[in-house]
Amino acid sequence: MNSKNNIALFGWGMSTTFLLFCGLFTYIILRDGADTIRINPPDNTNVYDPLFIQLVMGGFWVAGIAVVIHQWQKPCVGAEVRPDGTVVLTLRFPFRKDRRIIPSADLQASIVRETADSEGDPYFECLLSLPDGTTVAIAEGSVREQCDDVCTRFNRAISKRHAALEMPV
């Protein structure tokens, strides 16, 4: 049984794109100068104070770097139940990969947790509790049936391994 949760890719891409645009606009301001940005072209000939433009760009850079740091801490998760009764959990980050091999006997059944997204709509996560106390979302999304399906398949796969390990020979 394999499961992949690549929701974090969207956040990685959006935050990186925002930072690239900050770099692009910083280049344009350095190339053209901050004293040439008009307030309301072409009706008004006044320009913004260069210090104001620098403060605005600095604010965008600080916010962009903070969002990138936050988003890049969220992993893409891969969970695989192997025939030998182990679970291979792969946490992928933009510049590193963490692979854990856990005996299925050490895992509890995964559960579906219902929360709300930023707009108040229902949002579901299939959570797996690890032996060290951390919790990993092996599936998530706005459709409960998909998360239920992943949880059911994962729990069935690890319970089969439990039964095979406990069966007398």
Secondary structure, DSSP 8 states (H G I E B T S, - for coil): -EEEE-THHHHHHHHHHHHHHHHHHHHHHHHH-GGG-BSSTTT---B--HHHHHHHHHHHHHHHHHHHHHHHTS-EEEEEE-TTSEEEEEEEETTEEEEEEEEGGG----EEEEEE-TTS-EEEEEEEE-TTS-EEEEEEES-HHHHHHHHHHHHHHHHHHHHHHHS--
